[in-house]
Amino acid sequence: MAVRAVRGATQLEADTREHMLVRVAEMVTAVMDSNDLAVDDFISVIFTATSDLVAEFPAYAARRLGFGEVPLLCARELEIAGSMPRVVRMLAHVETDLPRADVTHCYLHGAAALRTDLTRVRSVPDQDRQ
């Protein structure tokens, strides 16, 4: 079993607690489904959020999905001029038999435009952005 890193990102429409919980849960679930992962496969997860998101900790959404025993960390994303607003990113370290080239990274909603350079990406843009 190898340790792999898998990325995810999602963009929120508004900074509300419920919206944060829904979007982050959707992102974490997408990463799990796309890579055939269970909670027990996760070693740790780092979440970052842009400075315009303050309604809730992104890690709390993962806790509600059963990540109580997984070390989770939240951090602030760098504030770079012109960067996308209201974005939560995740970097998860997982145990998996997948070769690195077969790991699927998940970018949802507006964040689907962030990493078009990756070879295996599950990109789910908002309907009005397609």
URTAZI-V820319 format. One record per pair of residues at least 12 apart in sequence whose C-alpha atoms are under 8 Angstrom apart, sorted by the first residue. I is the first residue (numbers start at 1). GAP is how many residues later the second one is. Records with the same first field share a line. If there is no record, write none. Layout:
I: GAP / GAP
This chain:
1: 94 / 95 / 96
2: 93 / 94 / 95 / 96
3: 90 / 91 / 92 / 93
4: 89 / 90 / 91 / 92 / 96 / 99
5: 86 / 87 / 88 / 89
6: 25 / 85 / 86 / 87 / 88 / 97 / 98 / 99
7: 24 / 82 / 83 / 84 / 85 / 98 / 99
8: 19 / 20 / 23 / 81 / 82 / 83 / 97 / 98 / 99 / 100
9: 18 / 78 / 79 / 80 / 81 / 97 / 98 / 99 / 102 / 103
10: 13 / 14 / 17 / 77 / 78 / 79 / 97 / 98 / 99 / 100 / 101 / 102
11: 12 / 74 / 75 / 76 / 77 / 97 / 98 / 99 / 100
12: 74 / 75 / 76 / 97 / 98
13: 73
14: 72
15: 37 / 38 / 39 / 40 / 71
16: 39 / 40
17: 38 / 39
20: 35 / 36 / 38 / 41
21: 35 / 37 / 39 / 40
22: 39
24: 34 / 37 / 38 / 64
25: 36 / 37 / 40
27: 79 / 80 / 81
28: 34
30: 76
31: 73 / 74 / 75
34: 70 / 71 / 72 / 88
35: 63 / 68 / 69
37: 59
39: 27 / 28
41: 53 / 54 / 55
42: 28 / 50 / 51 / 52 / 53
43: 27 / 28 / 49 / 50 / 51 / 52
44: 26 / 27 / 28 / 48 / 49 / 50
45: 25 / 26 / 27 / 28 / 45 / 46 / 47 / 48
46: 26 / 27 / 28 / 29 / 44 / 45 / 46
47: 12 / 25 / 26 / 27 / 28 / 41 / 42 / 43 / 44
48: 26 / 27 / 28 / 29 / 40 / 41 / 42
49: 25 / 26 / 27 / 28 / 37 / 38 / 39 / 40
50: 26 / 27 / 28 / 29 / 35 / 36 / 37 / 38
51: 25 / 26 / 28 / 35
52: 33 / 34
53: 33 / 34
57: 17
58: 16 / 30
59: 13 / 14 / 15
84: 27
87: 24
101: 18 / 19
102: 18
103: 17
104: 16 / 17 / 18
105: 15 / 16 / 17
106: 15 / 16 / 17 / 18
107: 14 / 15 / 16 / 17 / 18
108: 14 / 15 / 16 / 17 / 18
109: 15 / 16 / 17
110: 15 / 16 / 19
111: 14
112: 12 / 13
113: 12
